[in-house]
Amino acid sequence: MLELSPLPYAEDALAPHMSAETLAFHYGKHHRGYVDTVNRLVDGTALADLSLVPLIRQLAGDRAQRTLFNNAAQVWNHDFYWRSMSPMGGGRPNGALAAQIESDFGDYAKFRQTFLDASLGQFGSGYCWLVAGAGGRLGVYATPNAETPVADNEEVPLLTVDLWEHAYYLDHRNARGAHIDTFFDHLVDWDFAAANLASIASLDPGSDVPAGKFLVK
């Protein structure tokens, strides 16, 4: 059975950039609801013995299990999203991650514009991801609804921004771009992203979950 992971900070810790009201509803209602639904749907089945990521991968592509997949993926996505932010976040990355962003996107400004464009271009709900693919090359893309990079284990997610309206509507109304700008200016945890990038060097080929101290498993 899944448990609702505790937030890595207090519900008011991201204010004023993300209000305590937004976080309380998002975490306490939406995220908790996904956990409860997964537990209800797997109760009494063989799937109840699977941990979260193997469960997501087993369900991916199975239309008959779409409801369970969506809720399980949303549990993982939210765990990862919370850790993509920090009360002391924001600003530019440094070190190896900054160098990789400059190499793969041209410079930080181009990376940020790419991320913004992908976020605004996502029609409807979803997420925008910074990922590392083959050879550690970085990429940015948006996914619809509950879709998640961990479903196929081909890329290592480094950070994400939730694009569902409940993630930003209380604070920014319909201004998704302001939500993205606030994330990068004040909230993004580059240490978390850098740790996930560094984890690639310790990947165990064929493992179910990318290794790494901070990557949500």
Residue, then its C-alpha position, 0 to 999 in steps of 0.5 A: m500500500l502506498e503512503l502519502s509522502p511528507l512534503p519536504y517543507a512546511e505548507d507555507a514555506l514557499a509563500p509568497h511565491m506559492s501560497a499556503e492555500t495552493l499547497a494545502f489544496h494541491y498536496g492535501k486534496h489532489h495528491r492525497g486523492y491519487v494515493d487513496t485511489v491507487n490503494r483502493l484499486v490495487d487492494g486485494t490484487a497482485l499489484a498491491d505488492l509492487s512499489l510505485v515505479p514498477l507499478i507505473r511501468q507495468l501499467a503503461g500502455d494498458r488501456a484497461q488499467r488507465t485509471l490506475f496508471n493515471n493515479a499512480a503516475q500522478v503520485w510519482n509526478h507530485d512527489f517529484y514536483w515537490r522536490s523540484m522546489s525549495p524555499m531557498g530556490g530560484g535563480r540560475p544553476n551552477g557547476a556541471l548542470a549549468a555547463q550542461i545547460e549551456s552546452d545543450f541549449g546554447d545558454y541559460a536564457k535559451f533553455r528557459q525560453t525553451f521550457l516556457d515555450a514547451s509549457l505554454g504549448q501544452f494544451g490542457s493539463g500536464y507537466c513540463w520536464l527537464v530530462a537527461g537522455a542518452g549520453g546525458r544530453l539534456g532535453v525539455y518537453a511537456t507531457p499531457n495529463a499524468e504521463t511521466p518519463v519514468a514510465d519507460n526508463e529511457e530518460v532521467p528526469l531532473l526537474t518538473v513543473d506541474l501545469w495542471e491549473h490547480a497548481y497555479y490558479l489560486d496564485h496566478r489565475n490563468a497566467r501559466g507563464a507567470h507560474i513558470d517565471t515564478f518557478f524559475d525566479h524563486l522556487v526551482d531547486w537546482d541542487f535537486a536537479a544537479a543530484n539527479l544529473a549526477s546520478i546518471a554516472s551510477l546507473d545500473p543498466g536494466s534497473d527499475v529505477p535510476a540510482g541517485k540520492f535525491l531521485v524519488k523512487 
